[in-house]
Amino acid sequence: MTFKKGRSGNPQGRPRGVKDRRVLFAEMLDNHKDTLFNKALELALAGNEQMLKLLLDRILPAKPRDNPLPEIEGLDGNIVKQCNKVMSLIAMGTITPDEGNSLLFALTTKMRLVELNDLFDKLEELKKMIKRNS
């Protein structure tokens, strides 16, 4: 049996426009959302730790840190040496693993940009060589 354009492979399947169970459930709860929230808040304030965690995780999610990356002395040389320096600083506890990870990500991005720039330069040289030889 071959596929025919505009025709379902499963004509007995789910009809178009039928709402998903999650959408139907959300619509059923929509009229009661204020009451449900107030009850959840009441339970959390009464000491229900699970409800407190749920509310804090969903309503007040952790904000991303805006701390700038630390300045590191002696971070020169090639990218491999710089990455090794960052790794040793993490191992010594001079910087946190999160800070180290951010620095390594920045160094990796820098390395990719340098590689890309070198490729563009080589491509331009090749274009010039082809132009001269033709």
C-alpha positions as CSV (number, residue, x, y, z in Angstrom):
1,M,0.0,0.0,0.0
2,T,1.5,3.3,-1.0
3,F,1.1,6.6,0.7
4,K,-1.4,9.0,-1.0
5,K,-1.0,12.7,-0.5
6,G,-3.7,14.3,1.6
7,R,-4.9,11.0,3.0
8,S,-4.3,9.7,6.5
9,G,-2.4,6.5,7.0
10,N,-4.7,5.8,9.8
11,P,-8.2,6.9,8.9
12,Q,-9.7,5.3,12.0
13,G,-7.3,7.3,14.2
14,R,-7.8,10.4,16.4
15,P,-10.2,12.9,14.7
16,R,-8.9,16.4,14.0
17,G,-9.6,19.0,16.6
18,V,-9.9,16.6,19.5
19,K,-8.3,18.2,22.6
20,D,-5.5,16.5,24.4
21,R,-6.2,15.1,27.9
22,R,-3.9,17.6,29.5
23,V,-5.8,20.5,27.9
24,L,-9.1,19.1,29.0
25,F,-7.8,18.6,32.5
26,A,-6.4,22.2,32.6
27,E,-9.8,23.6,31.4
28,M,-11.6,21.6,34.1
29,L,-9.3,23.1,36.8
30,D,-9.4,26.6,35.4
31,N,-12.5,27.6,37.3
32,H,-11.0,26.4,40.6
33,K,-7.4,27.7,40.2
34,D,-7.8,30.4,42.9
35,T,-9.3,28.0,45.4
36,L,-6.6,25.4,44.7
37,F,-3.8,27.9,45.0
38,N,-5.2,29.2,48.3
39,K,-5.4,25.7,49.7
40,A,-1.9,24.9,48.6
41,L,-0.7,28.0,50.2
42,E,-2.6,27.2,53.4
43,L,-1.0,23.7,53.5
44,A,2.5,25.1,53.0
45,L,2.0,27.7,55.7
46,A,0.7,25.0,58.0
47,G,4.0,23.1,57.7
48,N,3.4,20.7,54.8
49,E,7.0,20.5,53.5
50,Q,6.1,18.9,50.1
51,M,3.6,21.7,49.3
52,L,6.1,24.4,50.5
53,K,8.8,22.9,48.2
54,L,6.3,22.7,45.3
55,L,5.3,26.3,45.7
56,L,8.8,27.6,46.1
57,D,10.1,25.6,43.1
58,R,7.2,26.6,40.8
59,I,6.4,30.1,41.9
60,L,9.8,31.3,43.0
61,P,12.4,29.5,40.9
62,A,16.1,30.0,41.6
63,K,17.4,33.0,39.8
64,P,20.5,32.6,37.7
65,R,23.7,34.0,39.2
66,D,24.9,37.3,37.8
67,N,28.4,37.0,39.3
68,P,31.1,38.1,36.9
69,L,33.9,35.6,36.1
70,P,37.0,36.0,38.2
71,E,40.0,37.6,36.7
72,I,42.9,35.1,36.6
73,E,46.6,36.1,36.6
74,G,48.8,34.2,34.1
75,L,46.0,33.1,31.8
76,D,48.1,33.5,28.6
77,G,49.7,31.2,26.1
78,N,47.8,28.9,23.8
79,I,44.3,27.7,24.5
80,V,45.5,24.3,25.9
81,K,47.7,26.0,28.5
82,Q,44.9,28.3,29.5
83,C,42.5,25.4,29.9
84,N,45.1,23.5,32.0
85,K,45.5,26.6,34.2
86,V,41.7,26.8,34.8
87,M,41.6,23.1,35.6
88,S,44.4,23.4,38.1
89,L,42.7,26.4,39.7
90,I,39.5,24.3,40.1
91,A,41.5,21.5,41.6
92,M,43.2,23.8,44.1
93,G,39.9,25.3,45.1
94,T,40.9,28.8,44.0
95,I,37.8,29.1,41.8
96,T,34.6,27.2,42.0
97,P,33.7,24.4,39.5
98,D,30.9,26.6,38.2
99,E,33.3,29.5,37.6
100,G,35.8,27.1,36.0
101,N,33.1,25.6,33.8
102,S,32.2,29.1,32.6
103,L,35.8,30.0,31.9
104,L,36.4,26.7,30.0
105,F,33.2,27.4,28.0
106,A,34.5,30.9,27.1
107,L,37.9,29.5,26.2
108,T,36.4,26.8,24.0
109,T,34.2,29.4,22.2
110,K,37.3,31.5,21.7
111,M,39.2,28.5,20.3
112,R,36.3,27.8,17.8
113,L,36.3,31.4,16.7
114,V,40.1,31.4,16.1
115,E,39.7,28.1,14.1
116,L,36.9,29.6,12.1
117,N,38.9,32.8,11.4
118,D,41.9,30.7,10.3
119,L,39.6,28.7,7.9
120,F,38.3,31.9,6.4
121,D,41.8,33.3,5.9
122,K,42.9,30.0,4.2
123,L,39.8,30.1,2.0
124,E,40.6,33.6,0.9
125,E,44.1,32.6,0.1
126,L,42.9,29.7,-2.0
127,K,40.5,32.0,-3.9
128,K,43.3,34.4,-4.7
129,M,45.5,31.5,-5.8
130,I,42.8,30.2,-8.1
131,K,42.2,33.7,-9.5
132,R,45.9,34.1,-10.3
133,N,46.2,30.7,-11.9
134,S,43.1,31.1,-14.1
